[in-house]
Amino acid sequence: MRDEAAAVYIMASGRNGTLYIGSTSNLPKRVWEHRNGVVDGFTKDYGCHHLVWYEVTGSRDAARQRELQMKQWKRAWKLREIEGFNPGWDDLYDHIALP
């Protein structure tokens, strides 16, 4: 990922399960932390260990803004976003495509 790039992402406990939305400047590292329960918090408590959606942005500010926007969305909108990008709800960790 370029120095100025960042990503907004969604972790899930499973298909149609609990969702977590976050943003980061180092997506592979942050997802690894969620998957391995390195940091206490929501994803560890609710078992959100599967990366089901992500979007690379041009800056940390843009990623954070998109994260905050998406956190206000209705659940149905989030599910539609995931299923448009990842219809099988596959764990995308091993397939992260960064510019």
Secondary structure, 3 states (H helix, E strand, C coil): CCCCCEEEEEEECCCCCCEEEEEECCHHHHHHHHHCCCCCCHHHHHCCCEEEEEEEECCHHHHHHHHHHHHCCCHHHHHHHHHHHCCCCCCCHHHCCCC
